[in-house]
Amino acid sequence: MKLTKLGICGIISLLSYTAMVVFSPLAYPGYDWLSMAVSDLSAVGAPSAELAGQLNALYGPCGLVSIMAVCVASQNLKTKVLRLGIYFFAAMEWISDVGYKLFPWVADADSSHPQNVMHLIVTALVVIFSLAALILSIIGAKKEGMKSLFIWACVCLTAMLLGPVGTGIMPKAVFGLFERFSTFSAVTFNAVLGTFLLLGKFGKSFD
């Protein structure tokens, strides 16, 4: 099996996450996507937690398979900065997958609850690594001459920054909307990298 074919996993990961975000609220009476976070859907004690887990089952595993395949394929790239950006993004994916499984949000507790504190720390690490990865990818893609990857990285970085800025200055009634800009930016960029791998944009294939 050629390594490039594993890029499809990045697309599957995005579809799984999207299905969770779109359909899990059906099992959560009173859920308001405009004001509530995505993590509320899978929180401990949330009525939608089981459905969210089922719909999101392929998100983590497929996302990791895709990004690790991209890491291997990135050996073909001439630009070290772009390779470093991909490695940072892979680290973020591992932190996200392991961290959120270890410390899911507790629905009936406030942010001072120990598990929720750890959840917020994981979120901070995910954001830091994501921003670093996207900035490095923008610089690296430009040096590598990969214009479409450069554009996608810029779009995802803008969306990721729009999330915290929006949640900080806009009313809490639209917190969920802006939070989704941040979460979907990372998931989308993983799918973008997977698509580039699938199309052989990272150079020769590995059998």
C-alpha positions in Angstrom: 0.0 0.0 0.0 1.4 3.4 -1.0 1.8 5.9 1.8 0.0 8.5 -0.2 -3.3 6.6 0.1 -3.3 7.2 3.9 -4.1 10.8 3.2 -7.7 9.8 2.9 -7.7 9.3 6.6 -7.3 13.1 7.1 -10.5 13.6 5.1 -12.4 10.9 7.1 -11.2 12.5 10.3 -12.8 15.8 9.2 -16.0 14.1 8.2 -16.2 12.3 11.6 -15.7 15.5 13.6 -18.2 17.4 11.4 -20.8 14.6 12.0 -20.3 14.9 15.7 -20.7 18.6 15.8 -23.8 18.6 13.5 -25.7 15.6 14.8 -24.8 15.3 18.5 -27.0 18.3 19.5 -30.0 16.1 18.6 -29.3 14.1 21.7 -28.8 17.2 23.9 -32.1 18.9 24.7 -31.6 22.7 25.0 -28.2 22.7 23.4 -27.5 26.1 21.8 -24.6 25.8 19.3 -24.3 29.6 19.1 -23.4 30.0 22.8 -22.1 26.6 23.9 -18.8 24.9 23.2 -18.2 21.8 21.1 -16.7 20.1 24.1 -20.0 20.4 25.9 -21.4 17.7 23.6 -18.9 15.1 24.8 -18.6 16.3 28.4 -18.9 13.8 31.2 -22.5 13.8 32.2 -23.8 15.4 29.0 -26.8 13.6 27.5 -25.2 13.6 24.1 -21.8 12.2 25.3 -22.5 8.6 24.0 -23.7 9.8 20.6 -20.8 12.2 20.3 -18.3 9.5 21.1 -19.8 7.2 18.4 -19.9 9.9 15.7 -16.4 11.1 16.6 -14.8 7.6 16.8 -12.8 8.0 13.6 -11.7 11.6 14.2 -8.7 10.9 16.5 -7.4 7.6 15.0 -7.8 8.7 11.4 -6.3 12.1 12.1 -3.2 10.6 13.7 -2.7 8.1 10.9 -2.9 10.8 8.3 -0.6 13.3 10.0 2.0 10.6 10.8 2.0 9.6 7.1 2.4 13.2 6.2 5.4 13.4 8.6 7.1 10.5 6.8 6.3 12.0 3.3 7.6 15.4 4.4 11.1 14.0 4.3 10.9 14.8 0.5 10.5 18.5 1.2 13.5 20.7 0.8 12.4 23.3 3.3 13.2 22.5 6.9 10.7 25.1 8.2 7.8 23.4 6.5 8.9 20.0 7.9 9.1 21.6 11.3 5.6 23.0 10.9 4.2 19.6 10.1 6.0 18.0 13.1 4.5 20.7 15.4 1.1 19.9 13.9 1.6 16.2 14.5 2.6 16.9 18.2 -0.6 19.0 18.5 -2.7 16.1 17.2 -1.2 13.7 19.8 -1.7 16.2 22.6 -5.3 16.8 21.5 -6.2 13.1 21.1 -4.5 11.8 24.4 -5.2 14.9 26.5 -8.9 15.2 25.8 -9.4 11.5 26.4 -7.6 11.7 29.7 -9.4 14.9 30.8 -12.8 15.3 29.2 -14.8 18.3 30.4 -17.1 17.7 33.4 -20.5 19.1 32.5 -21.8 19.6 36.0 -18.7 21.3 37.4 -17.2 24.7 37.0 -13.8 25.6 35.5 -12.1 25.2 38.9 -12.7 21.4 39.0 -9.3 19.6 38.7 -10.3 17.7 35.6 -11.7 20.8 33.9 -8.4 22.7 34.8 -6.4 19.9 33.1 -8.9 20.1 30.1 -8.1 23.9 29.8 -4.4 23.2 30.0 -4.7 20.7 27.2 -6.6 23.3 25.2 -3.9 25.9 25.8 -1.2 23.5 24.6 -3.3 22.6 21.5 -3.7 26.3 20.6 0.0 27.0 21.1 1.2 24.1 19.0 -1.5 24.8 16.4 -0.4 28.4 16.0 3.3 27.5 15.8 2.5 24.8 13.3 0.5 27.1 11.0 2.9 30.0 11.2 5.8 27.7 10.3 3.8 26.1 7.6 3.0 29.5 6.1 6.7 30.4 6.0 7.8 27.0 4.8 5.1 26.6 2.1 6.1 29.9 0.7 9.8 28.9 0.6 8.9 25.5 -0.9 6.8 27.2 -3.6 3.6 25.4 -2.5 1.2 28.3 -3.2 -2.0 26.4 -2.5 -0.7 25.0 0.9 0.4 28.6 1.7 -3.1 29.9 1.1 -4.8 27.1 3.1 -2.4 27.6 6.0 -3.2 31.4 6.0 -6.9 30.7 5.9 -6.7 28.2 8.8 -4.4 30.6 10.9 -6.9 33.4 10.3 -9.8 31.3 11.4 -7.9 30.0 14.5 -7.1 33.6 15.6 -10.6 34.7 14.9 -11.8 32.2 17.5 -10.2 33.6 20.6 -10.6 37.2 19.4 -14.3 36.7 18.8 -14.9 35.0 22.0 -13.0 37.7 23.8 -14.8 40.8 22.4 -18.2 39.4 21.3 -21.2 38.6 23.6 -21.3 35.2 25.3 -24.4 34.5 23.2 -22.2 33.8 20.2 -19.3 32.2 22.0 -20.0 28.8 20.4 -19.9 30.3 16.9 -16.4 31.8 17.3 -15.1 28.8 19.2 -15.9 26.7 16.1 -13.6 28.8 14.0 -10.7 27.6 16.1 -11.7 24.0 16.4 -12.5 23.5 12.7 -9.4 25.3 11.6 -7.1 22.6 13.0 -9.3 19.7 11.8 -9.5 21.3 8.4 -5.8 21.8 8.1 -5.2 18.1 8.9 -7.6 17.2 6.1 -5.7 19.6 3.8 -2.4 18.0 4.6 -4.0 14.6 4.0 -5.3 15.7 0.7 -1.9 17.0 -0.4 -0.5 13.6 0.6 -3.2 11.8 -1.3 -2.5 13.8 -4.4 1.3 13.2 -4.1 2.1 16.9 -3.5 4.9 15.9 -1.0 7.0 14.2 -3.6 7.6 10.6 -4.5 5.5 7.9 -2.8 6.7 5.4 -0.2 5.6 1.9 -0.8 
